[in-house]
């Protein structure tokens, strides 16, 4: 994460707090982050020096016209003016981190090969809460069939990897080490 992205995100949350729009801006930042993360075309446009800042800003204003805060629109204009549009996704991510810190919340992501049901969600939430200590937990379920089975739980900076793919990788490394030691 660049220092510039952190500074923009800090200024953004300070302004949002001053205007009492921090929750609205947070929703905008989530939308921006997720949209850019899911769109290779948008990522390419933002990073491509062939397109000028006005073109990038116009595209972003169209894509995010449903933004609920004027603050978000002003951010896009400021980034275009300062030739910092490629920082947008990092700014959105850092804003989310500042917002969660402000709300004493931690993001928890459980990665499985299937959507978790309420019973499993309760068990995962208990473990996530244990890892988060005194913070509130915002749990998300991410689906990734590459882990084959099991789960990966990430709470803040702590990760528990109980996936089948991880166990197979560990077994492969052990077998390779034993092969070379013989």
ZIZIUR-V958512 format. One record per pair of residues at least 24 apart in sequence whose ideal C-beta (glycine too) atoms are under 6 Angstrom apart, sorted by the first residue. I is the first residue (numbers start at 1). GAP is how many residues later the second one is. D is the distance in Angstrom with one decimal. If there is no record, write none. Layout:
# ZIZIUR-V958512
[[I & GAP & D] [I & GAP & D]]
This chain:
# ZIZIUR-V958512
[[1 & 89 & 5.6] [4 & 83 & 6.0] [5 & 82 & 4.7] [5 & 85 & 3.7] [5 & 86 & 4.9] [5 & 89 & 5.5] [6 & 88 & 5.3] [8 & 83 & 4.7] [9 & 82 & 4.9] [9 & 85 & 3.6] [9 & 86 & 4.4] [9 & 89 & 5.9] [12 & 83 & 5.6] [13 & 82 & 5.9] [13 & 85 & 4.7] [16 & 55 & 5.8] [21 & 48 & 5.3] [21 & 50 & 6.0] [24 & 44 & 4.9] [24 & 45 & 4.6] [25 & 44 & 5.0] [25 & 46 & 5.4] [26 & 73 & 4.7] [28 & 39 & 4.7] [28 & 41 & 5.5] [28 & 44 & 4.2] [29 & 63 & 4.1] [29 & 66 & 4.4] [29 & 67 & 5.9] [32 & 60 & 4.5] [33 & 56 & 5.9] [33 & 59 & 4.0] [33 & 60 & 5.6] [36 & 53 & 4.4] [46 & 39 & 5.6] [46 & 40 & 5.2] [47 & 39 & 5.3] [53 & 27 & 4.3] [53 & 30 & 5.6] [56 & 29 & 4.7] [104 & 31 & 5.4] [105 & 31 & 4.5] [105 & 33 & 5.5] [106 & 26 & 4.7] [106 & 29 & 4.5] [106 & 31 & 5.9] [106 & 50 & 4.8] [107 & 31 & 5.5] [108 & 29 & 5.0] [108 & 31 & 4.8] [108 & 47 & 4.4] [109 & 31 & 5.0] [109 & 33 & 5.4] [109 & 45 & 4.9] [110 & 31 & 5.6] [110 & 41 & 5.7] [110 & 43 & 5.0] [111 & 31 & 4.5] [111 & 33 & 5.1] [111 & 41 & 4.2] [112 & 39 & 5.0] [113 & 32 & 5.1] [113 & 36 & 6.0] [116 & 25 & 5.2] [128 & 27 & 5.0] [131 & 24 & 4.2] [131 & 27 & 5.3]]
